[in-house]
Amino acid sequence: MKTAEIKRRYLAHFEANGHAVVPSAPLPAISDPNLLFVNAGMVQFVPYFLGQHTPPYSRAVSVQKCIRTPDIDEVGKTSRHGTFFQMNGNFSFGDYFKAGAIPLAWDLVTKSVAEGGFGLDPERIWATVYLDDDEAAEIWRSVGMPAERIVRRGKKDNFWSMGIPGPAGPCSELYYDRGPAYGREGGPEVDEDRYLEFWNLVFMQFQIDDVQSKEIFQIVGDLPKKNIDTGMGLERMASLLQGVDNLYEIDEVRPILARAAELTGKRYGAHSGHVASESHPDDVRLRVIADHVRTALMLIGDGVTPSNEGRGYVLRRIMRRAIRAVRLLGWQDRALPELLPVARDCMAPSYPELAAEFDRISQYAYAEEDAFLATLRAGTTILDTAIAETKSAGKPALSGDKAFQLHDTYGFPIDLTLEIAAEQGLQVDADGFRRLMADQRARAKADARARKTGHTDLSAYRSVLDAGGPVEFTGYTELNRESRVRAVLSGGDQVGAAAEGDTVELVLDTTPFYAEGGGQQPDQGLITVGGGQVEVFDVQQPVPGLIVHRARVVRGEVRAGETGYAEIDVTRRRAISRSHTATHLVHQTMRNFLGESATQAGSLNAPGRLRFDFNTPTGVSPSVLHDVEQQVNEVLLADLEVHAFVTSQEEARRIGAMALFGEKYGERVRVVEVGDYARELCGGTHVARSAQLGLVKILSEASVGSGVRRIEALVGMDAFGFLAREHLLVSRLAELFRVPGDQVADRVEQTVTQLRDAEKELEKLRAQLVLGGAAALAGQAKDVRGVAYVGTEAPEGAAGNDVRTLAQEIRGKIDPARPAVVAVAARSNGKASLVVAVNAAARSRGLAAKDLVKAAFSGRGGGSDDLAQGGGLPAAEAPKLLATVEQAIADA
């Protein structure tokens, strides 16, 4: 039975029994700050189990995509560990309990295939229950499970909790006896390779507290409502129904493995037994490849892209492990173009969107492989040298600073360093590496904090915050207001007052000034306090909730406790707000043209200009940029209302508001809408209507990193001014070329072509001039201890190729039977260079061009025995270089 059919039957069975079919949540666990990825089928239902939200249904069923990476090193070595897997789950929220869940499970797994079930042999199914769960044991007996196949186990195996105070309860698991070929007889407690777990029923009925470990906690009472959380491993069920040894051999994985075996010339299973512990190392690597390629496909499909942190780093590590495993098996070419399409074809029956999005997915994957292969080429040689030096020194471990250098300078990942070193019988000083990494991060954080806080001690800010609470920002609705000066800070300390000419930091109790954040630059303006006035030039939040105004006292004196009047620079604020709204429109429009994966990766909203970074694997064509610009400006013409409101995270997701991966949001979020065109979570300031932007002009699009592109654009009058200058330039060129404006580009291209052709002709003439005297120079060769030596300078400004050609040409004019050395010096851009050519007769005398060049440049320079060159000395040194070569010949 195909995996997709198992999934379909599972959903159909529970839907027929009153369960709402709930789609899988995306793999990135955006709503849970404690998880990088969804790692269990119940994750999206946790708020219902905890009582934080009321579920919209009392029963639900889903097939959830999951990622687990803590056991990544076990992938391929066991029959149970897979990085990506699918968890079939049925859930009850205060509806049915044990008496409902157990019969539903038994019915589906034992019902015949013809009747829509899985058709497992009931005589080979075992159940486990918690030690004192007599109720579950009795229900299993009532559906037909004999008592001798019901095993009672302790908290470690059969009691579930989330590891924190909250809901918990006993669980009951189903195992299938795969037969004596897989291990010892005696049930799950004896051998979990032979008896494969495929179903887990969690009976949530208790509230626990004082949680110290999985087995040490206190049951403090019953839950108000008893819940059911079921997990049926889809891959495990597929391996049982398809009669294969492990999850790597099912229909959604085996074709990837088979293609990897074909590429590498390996025969999977030829040297392995049924049990995973009997696997040949080549088979383990093939399984790693199949698992990781499928995992990468699913992650990129759900919007994750390779990077050096968070989810992106997990993806990068998974992809690199797969690529390296292929190379260790003997395939040295690009592997993912051969394997990823196979994974797509395996998974598309269950997830058709993978086929529809494959162009985007493959672009990211193939670019990552190309980048990693370049890293391997650079880093492996250095690592091999370091390993050899470590072994020759008799040391047991590679130093932490060498591992850090490989990581920091060459991008060589530490996990790969650990693997390669282990293969060579060496350890790595991982503690030393981590210490250096921590030092680097600390320096980076300190630098960033210093830029934000002006090197002020954060304790002063925290003291002000603790004393007066968060500062209220009123800038969404007002541009000026009366406010009390809560504190004046200078040099990291609170001061009572500041006088004219001082640079200080002011904290107000409320403020209309926007603090830099979310890519938006801060407000500037004036604060008048009594007889004093300060000019605000920067606004920051050095600690959350505290808005700090950096300012110069331009008149009088400013004292803490006084009431003042704060007014922002309205012209600047409006220009920044136009840029911020334009960024939202560019973001949405890029997604319209490139797909939903083109998500924001950074931004800058400044007066009259914006910078927008976004994820995409390849450059954006000029035609697409033109269409994006046109669509954005059409939105401006539509004069859409810009509306902001605060709502819950759940409601924001429901209405489709864009959120950024990796950002942490509170339970209440601010949503900014531009009509029905764009909707995004945002704390910045914006215009009231889209027409107020006036004009958006995209200036450029370029790469700023792997998989990240940058758009720069002008907004409003800045955009108009740019176009006006462009118009004047085109008009001037049209006048000079005496053609209409629409023909200027063609005429410029024609002129550039003519200039290039002329330059090529000049180069030919220059080369002829340089080479014209070769014969005469050869005839003037000086005899130096039996060697014909020609030392000459090339004409001023001669190109490097011409100098090399001249040296070879002179050498060719000398009788080949006569030992000959030719040295040609050249002066260009204030520097002297030297080319030395040596013929075969001279080389037989022990003369080598590279040695003569190194003699002239004190050991620098390079090349071969017959032709070498060096450079970098002041131009005046040219004659000295020729004399040095002559002396080296005489001394040889």
N, C-alpha and C positions, 0 to 999 in steps of 0.2 A: 504494500500500500504506500503510495507516494506521500511525502510529508505534507504537501498542500492539501491532500485529501484527508489526512488525519486531522489537520487544523479545521477543515470544513465540517467534518463529522462532530468534532468536539463542540464547536459553536452551535451547530444545528441541534445537538442533543439537549444542551442547556437552554437554548432559546425555546425549544418545544416544551420545556419545563418551567416556563415563566421568567426566564432571565433576560434582562436587557443586554444586547450585544454592544460592548463598549470598545471603540478602536484602540489600538496600541498607542500609548503616549510616545513622543519622540525619544530617542535614546539619551540626548542631553537632558539631565534632570534640572531644567531651568528653575522650577519653582521650589526646589529643595537645596538650600545653600550647603547642606552637609554631603551632598552627593555630586560627583562629576557626571555619572550616568545612572539611568534606571538600572537597578541590579536585581529586581525581583518583581513578580507580577503584581504584587499588592501596593507598589509604591504610589501609583496615582490615586489609590483609595485610602491612603493613610489618614487624610483629614477626616474621613468618615469614621474610621475605626477609633480615632482619638476624640471624636465628638466635636471637632472644631467646625464642621459644616454638616448640614443635613443632607444626606444623599438623595438624589432625585429618583432613586429606585430602591426597592428593598432587596432585589436580587440582580446580580450582574455576572457577565461572562466575558472574558477577553483572552486574546493571545498576545502577550506582551513581549516586545523585543527587549533584550537585556544584555548588559555588558558586565563582566566581572574580571578584574585584572590582578587582584592580590595573589592568585595562584598561577600567574602567567608562565612561571618557570616549569609548571607541571603539565602544561599543554603538550599533548602528544605522548606523554609518558603513562597516562592512565586512560581508562575508558570513559571517565566521567568529567574531566575538566575541558571546558571549551570557553574561549573568551567571549564570543557571541553565542547566545542561545535564546530560545523562545520558550516562554513559560505560559502554558495554558492554565487559566485560573477560573474557578467559579466562586462567587462571593455572596454571602448573606449578611445583611446589615440589620440585625435584630429580627430576622424572619425565621427560617428553619435553622436547626442546630444539628447535633450528631445524628439523630434519628432520620433527618432528611438528607444530610450530606453523604453518609455511608452508602445507603441504597442507590443514590444517584451515581456514585462512583462505580460501585459493583455492577450496576446495570450496563453502563457504557462499556466497560472493559471486557465484560464476559458475553455481551450480546453478540450474536453472529454478525458477520460482515454483511450478509444479505439483508439483515434487519437494520443496518446503519450503525452497528457497533464495531468494536475492534477485534472481537473474536478470540481473545486470549483464553487459553486453557485454564479453567478455574482450579484444576488440580495442581497447577504449578505456581499459583499465587499464594504469597505469604503476607501476613499483616503484622505490624508492630503497634503496640499501644503503650501509653505511659504506665508506670508501675501499678498505680492504684486506680486506673481508669476502668473500673469494672463495667461501666455503662457502655463504653466504646467496644470492649471485648464482647459483651453480650449482643450488641447490634451486629457485629461481624458474624457471630455464630448464627444469628437469625436469618442472614441473607445467604448462608450456605458455606461459610468458612469454617472448617473443622478446628476444634480447640488446639490440636497439636501444631497447627500452622499459625497460631496467634502468639506472638512473642512479646513479653513485657520488658521494656527497657527504661533506663533512668533519665534524669534531666538532660544529660549531655546529648542524648539522641532523640528523645521524645518529649521535650518541653520547649515551647517557643516563646521568645520575647524579642524586643528590639534592642536589648542591651541597656535600656534606660528605664526609669520609672514610667509605668503606663500599662497598657493592656498586655496580657500574656495568657498562656494556656497550654494544656497538653496537646500533643499531635499524634496522628496515626498515619503510618506509611505503608505503602504497598510495594512488594518486591516480587520479581518474577524469576523463577528458577530456570536458568539457561542450560542446565545439564552438566553432567560430570566432566565434559571437555573443558569447562571454565573454572573448575575448582572443587573444593571439598564439599561434601554433603553436610547438612546440619542447620541450614537456615541462615538469615542475615547476620546473626552474631558470629557465625563461623567464617563466612566468606562473602564479602560484598562485591566480589567480581563475578562469582557464579550467580549470586542472588542480587539482581540489579534493581535498585530503587527507581520507581517511575512515577509515584504519586504520593503527595503529602497533604494530609488534611489537618489544618490547624484549628483547634477549637478555642477561640478567644472567649474566656469566661471570667478571668481574674484580673484584679488590679494589683500590680506589684510595686514595691518601694525598696529602698536601701539595697540597690543593685550593686553588688561587688564583682560579680562575674556571671557567666552563663548558668552556673549551677548554684551560686550563692545570692539569694535575694529573699525578701519577705513578701508573702501574699497578704495583702491588707484588706481584701474584700472582694466581693463579686462585682463584675461590670453591670451597669444598669440594663444593658442589652447584650445578649450573647451573639457573637459573630462567627462566621465561617470564612476562612481564607484557604483556598486550595491551590496547590502548585503541581501541575503535571508537566514534566520535562518533555517538550515536543521531540527533541532530538533523541532522547532515550526511548520514547515510545516508538519512534521511527526505526531505531536500531533493532528493537524487538520484533516489530511487524515485518521488517525487511530481512530478518534473519542474518544480520551482520554482527561483527564482533564489537563494534564501538561506534560512537557518533561520527567519526571521521569517514565512515564507510557508507553512510546513508546517501540518498539520492541528491541532497542539497550540498554535499561536501565531496563525495568520492570523485566526481568528474574533475574537480580542481586538482585533487591529489593525483589522479591518473594523468592529467596533462603535465603536471610537474615531474612525475616519474618518466614520462615520455621525453621531456626536454632534457632531463639529466641522465637518461639511459639506465635508470634504476628499475628493478622489478619489485613492486610493493608486495610485501608479505612473504617473499621467497625465503627469508631467513628468520621469520618470527613465528611465535606460537599464538594460540587463541587469546591468551591472557596478556594484558598490556605490559606486565612486568617481563614478558618474554620477547619484547620488541627489539628488533635490530636498530642501531642508531640511525641508519638511513631512513627507516620507516618512521621513526620519531620526527625526523626533520621534515619528511613529506607531510606528516600530519600538521606540524607547525605551520607549514606553508599554506595548506588548505584552510586551516582555521583562521589564520591571520589575514589572508587575502579576502575571505568572506567577511570577516569583521571590518576590515578597511572599507569594503564596498558599502556595508550597512551604515557605518559612521559617516562617511562622506555623503551618502544618500540623505542622511538626516541633518546635514548642514555643518558638520564638524570639518575643519580643514587643518592640515598639518601646521604646527607651530612649535615654539619652544616652551610653552607653558600650558597648564591646565589640560583640558580635553584634547587640545591640539597636540600636546606633547605625548599623551597616551597613544593617539593615532599614529604619530610619527614613529614612536618606539615599536608599535605593532608592525607597521609597514617595513621598518628597517630590519626587524628580526626575520620577517618573511624573505626579504630580498637577500639577506646574508645567508639564510639557510639554503636558498637556491644555489648561491655561488659555492657554498661548501660542498654541495652535491655535484658540482662540476659545470654548471651552466653559467657562463660569464657574460652573456649578452643581457639586454633589457628583458626582464621577466614578466612584469605586470601587463604589458600589451598581449602577452600570451595567456595569462591566467585570469585577469580581471573579467574579460568577456565571458569566460566559462562560468565564473561565479555569478555574473549577471543572469545568464541563462538558467542557472540552478535556482536562483531566488525569485526571478520574475513571476513565476506562477503564483506565488504567495504575495509578492509585492511588485505589481506591474509598474509602479512609479520608477523603479530602478531602471527599467528599459527606457522609459520616456526621458529620464534625466541622465542617461549614461554618458552623453557627450561632456556634460559638466563634471560628472564624477571622474571620468577617465582623465580629463585634463589635469585635475588636481593630483591624481594618483601618479600619472606618468611624469609630471614635472617633479614630484617628490622623489621618485626613483632616480631621475637624472641627477638631481642635486645630491642625493645620497651617494651615488656612484662616484661623483667628483670628490666628495668628502672621503670616501674609502680610499681613493687613489692617493690623496694627499696625506691622510692620517695613518694608513696602514704601514707605509714605509717607515714613518717616524716611530710608530709603535713597535714595529719589528726590531728596529735599531735599539730602542730603549729596552726591550725585553732581552735582546742579546747582551747588552751592556750589563743589565741587572744580573743575568745568569753568570757572565764571566767574572763578575765581582763577588759571586757566591751569596748574593742576597736573596732572601725568600720572597720579597715583595717589591713590586714596582712602586716608586715613590709617589706620594700624593701630589707633589708639585708637577711631576711629569704628566700624571693623569689630568691635572687641572690645565696644564699647557695644551694638551691635546683637545680638551673640551673648549677652552676659552679662545685659543688662537686658530684652531683648525676645525672647530665644530664637531669634533669626534665625540660621540655620546659616551658617558661614563659606563652605561650598562654594556656597551659593546667592548669597551676597554676591559671590563671585568670578565666578559665571556672569553675574549681572545687570550687574555693573560691566563685564565684558568685552563684553557686548552693547552697552554705551554707549561703548565705545572707551576704557575706563579700566582701569588695573591697580589692584591692591590691595596695600598694604604688608603682605604676608603675614608677613614677618619680624617686623615690629612687632607684629602680631597674635599670632604664636606666642610672642614674648617676654612679652607681657602675660598670655597664658594660662599660660605656665610660671611666671611670678611668682605668679599666683593659686593654681596647684596647689602651689607650694612653700609658700605661706602656709598653705594648708589642711592639707598634710602636717605642717608644723611645729606647727600648732595641735593636730592629732590626736596627734602624738607627745608634745607637752607634756602633754596630758591623761593619756597613758599613763605617762609617765616623770617627771612632776613637774618638767619643765624640766631634768632632769639630763642631762649630756653622755653620749651613748651610748658613748663610748670607754671610760668606766669600766666599763660593763656588759660590753663585749667583752673587756676585760682580765681580768675575773673569769671569764668563760666560757672564755677561752683557757687560763687557769691551771688550772682544775679540771674543765673539760668540762661537758656538760649536767647539769642537776639532775634526779634521778630523782623522778617523781611516783608516790606509793604510795597515793593517796587512793581508788582504786577498791576497795581491799581493806581499808584500815585508816583509822581516824579519828584516831589519835595514834601517835607513835613517837619514839624517841630519834634525835637527829641532831646533827651537828657544824655550828657556825656557820662557814661558809667565809669570809664577808666581811661587814663592816659599812660601809655607805655613808651619807654625809651631804653634801648640797650638791654632788653630782657627784663626790666624791672618796672613796676608801677611807680609813676612820679605824680606829684600833686598838680604840677602845672608845666606848661611849655611856653617859651617866649619866641618872639619874632626871629626867624631864621632857623629854628629847630626843626628837625625831621623826626616825627613821632608816629605812634600808632594810636588811633582812637577807637574805643568801643562805645557804641550808642545803645540805648535800650531798645530802640526800633530804628530801622533804616530803610530808605528807598534804594540804597546802593546795592547793585548786584555783585556778589563775590564771584570771582573766576571759577568756572566749573562747567562740566559737560561740554567742553570745547568752546564755550562762550567767554570772550574777554571781559574783564571787569569794567564797571562804570568808573567814570571820573567826575569831578565836580567840586563844589565848595561847601564848607560847613562854617557857619557864622555863629560864634559863641560870645555873647556880651560884646566887648569892644575888640575881640580878636576874630581872626578869620584864618582858616586853613584850606589849602588846596589839595584835594584828594587825588592822588595819581595811581593808586592801586588799591584793590579790595580783595582780601583772601579769607578763607576759613581754615586757619591753622589747626584747629580741633573742631570736630563736628558740632554745629550749633552756635559757634562763636564767629561773628562777622567782624573783621578787623579792617579799619580804614587806615592806610598808610598815607601820610600827608605831610606837607611843609607848612609851617606857620608863616603866613605872608604878612600878617598885621596883628599887632597887639599881643595878647596873652590868652591862653586857653587853659581852663581849670576843670578838673574832675568834679562832677556834681552839678555843674552849670547846665542850664537849658540852652539849646542852640537850634539853628535852623539848617537842615540838610537839603541841598538841591543838587541834582545830578546834571551833568552835561547832556541836555536833551538831544542835541544834534548827534552826538556820539552814540547815545543809547538807541536812537531810532535807526541809525546806520547799522549797528550791530544786530538789532532785532530783525532788520530786513535780511541780513546775511544768514541769521539762524533759521528763519522761515524758509529761505531759499535752500538751505542745506537739507531740510526735511523734504522739499520738493525734488531735489536732485536724488536723494536717497530712494524715494519711492519710484521715481522714473527709471533709475538704473535697475531696480528690481523688476519693473515692468518689461524692460528690454532684455535683461540678462538672466532673469529668474530670481527666485527668493533667496538663493544662496549669496547674492550680491549684497551682503549685510555690511553695515558700517563698522569700520575698524579704527576710527578716530576722526576728529574734525577740529577745525578752527573757525570760529565765527568772529571776525574782526570788522571794523567800520569799512563798509564798501567792498569787502572781499571775503571769500570763504575757501577753505581747504577741506576736501572730503576724501577720506581713505575708505576703501571698501575691499571686500574679499572677492577675488576672481582669479582663476588660474592663468589667464592670458590677457594680453592687451586688448583694449576696446578699439574697434576700427573707427576711422574718421567718420564714416557714414552713420554709425550708431551714435557717436558723440553729437553729430549734427541733429539727428532725430531726437535725442534726449534734450538738447538745448531748445529745439523747436517746441517739444511737448511741454517743457517747463514754462516757456513763455506763453503758450496757449492757456495754461492754467492761470497765469497772471492776468491775461485778458478777460478770463471768465469772472474775475473779481470775486473769488470765493471767500466766504467768511472764515476767519481763523478763530477757533473756539477752544478754550482750555477748561478742564474740569478735573476734579479729584474723585477717584473711585477706588474700589478694591482691586487688588491684583487679579482676582478671579474674573471679575467683570471686564477688566481691561483685556485679558486674554480672550474672553468670549467674543468681544466686539472686534478682535483682530488687531489691537494696538501693537505696533512693533516694539520689541524690547531687545536689548543688546546682550548677546551671550557674555557671561562673565560678570555682568553688572549685578549688584545687589540692590534690591528694591525693598522698601518697607511694605507693610500690609496695605497701606493707602498710597496710591500713586497718582501722579498728575499726567493727564493725557492731553496732548495738543492735536487738534484736528484742523486740516485745511479742507473745508467742505467735506465731501465724501472721497476726496482724492488721496489724502495722506492722513494717517493716524499713528501717533508714536508717543511712547512714554518720554517725558521731557520736563526738566525743571527750569528751562531758560525763558527768556522774554521773546515776544513775537509781535508782528504787526497785527492790525485788526482785520485787514482784508488783503488778499493776495495781490491785488492791483497796486498796492502801496509799494511793492518791490520795484515797480517800474520796468526793469529789464535785468535779465541774467545772461551773462556772456561767459561761456566756458573758454578758458585760455589754453589749458594743456591737460594731458593725461599721461601718466608715466608710472613706472614701477618704483615702489619704495621698499620692497622686500619680497620674499618668497610668497606668492599667492596674494599679495596686497598691492593694489594700484591706488593712485592719487589723482584726483581732479582738482584743479585750481580754477576759480571763477571770480568774476566781478559782478557787483550788484548795484542797481540804482544809478546814480549819477556817475559813479566810478566806471560802470559799464558803458554808459553813454559817452563819457570823456574818452575812453579807450577807442570806441568806434569812430569818434570824431577825429582822433589823431590818425587812426588807420586810413580814414577817408582822405585826410590831407596828404598822407604819404603816397597813397595810390594816385592822387591827382598830380602830385609833383612828378612821380615816375612817368605818368602818362604824358605829361608835358615834355619831359626830357627825351622820352622815346618817340614822341609824336605819334602816339596811337591812342585809341579810345581806352577808357579805364578797364573794360572787360578783356582787353588784349594785353594788359601789362604783364600778367603772369607768363604768358607764352613768350613775350619778347624778352623778359628777364631770363627765362630758361634757355632761350636761343643764344643770348649773349654769354651766359655762363658756359654753355657748351663750346662756343667759339673760343673763350678764354682758356678753357681746359685743353682744347686742341692746340692752341698757340703755345701753352706751357709745355706740352709734350714735344712739340717741335723744338722749343728752346732747349729742352733736356737732351734731345738727340744731338743738337749742334754743340752743346756743352760737352757731351761725351766724346764727340768726334774731336773736339779741341783738346780734351784731356789726353785722348789716346793717340793723337796725331804724332806726338813726339816719342812714342814708345820705342821705335826702332833706333832712333838717335841715342836715347838714353841707354839702351842695351849695348850699343857700340862704345859707350863711354865707361863701361864697367871697370871698376878699380880692382886690382888683384890684392886680396888680403889673405896672405898665407896660403896661396893656391886656390882661393875661392873668389869667383867673380862677384863683386859686391856693387849693387846700385843703390845709392841712398839719395832720394829726391823728395821734393815737396810738390804736392798736387796744386793746381791753380786755386786761388782763394775761393772759398764757398763751394768747392766740388762736393757733390753728394757722396754718401758713404758707399753706395753701389759702384759709383764711378771710380772711387779710390781703390776698391778691391779689384775691379776689372783692370785698372791701369797696372797694378802690381803683377797680376797674372799675365797680362799682355807683355810686359817687359821680360818677365821670366821666360815666356814662350819664345822670345826673340834671341835668347842666349843659347848657344850650342848645348844640347842636352847632355853631351858627354862631359861637359865642364861643370864642376860644382858651382852652383849659383845661389845667391841670396839677394832678394829685392826688398827694400824697405821704403814705403811711401808714407810720408807724414802729411797731415792735412790740418788746416785751421778753419774752424767754423763756429760761429756764435761765441767767440772768445775762448774756445777750448781747442786743445791739440789732440789729434788721434793718430794712430799708427797702424798700418797693415804690413805684415811681413809674409812674403811668399818664398818657399824653399823648393828647389827641384830635387829629383830623385838622387842625383849624383851627390848633392850636398847632404841629403839625409843619410846616405851610406857612410858619410864622413862623421856622422853623429850629431849633425846640426838639425834642430827642430824649430819650426816657426814659433810654436807656443812658448818654448824656452826663451827664445830671443825677445819675444814681446814681454814676458815676465821680467826679464833682465832690465828692459827699458822702463817698466812701470813698477819696479820694486815688488814683484810677486803677483801683481794684478794682471788681468787680461786673460783671454782664453781662445781656444780654437784647436786645430789639429797640428800634426807635425808638418804638413805642407802649406797650411794657410792659417794665420791667426791675426788677432787684432786687439787693441786696447785703446783707452781714451780717458778723458777727464782732467788732464793737466792743463794749466794755463797755456794759451796759444803761443806765447813767447818761448815755450819749452820745446817747440817742434824741432829746431836744429839739434838740440841736445839729445833728443830721442834717436835721431839718425846716427849721431856719434856714438851713443851707447851701444847700438846694435853692432856697429863696426868694431868696437872694442871687444864685444862679446865674441865675435867671430875670431878675432886675433888671439883671444885667450883660450879658445876651445882646443 
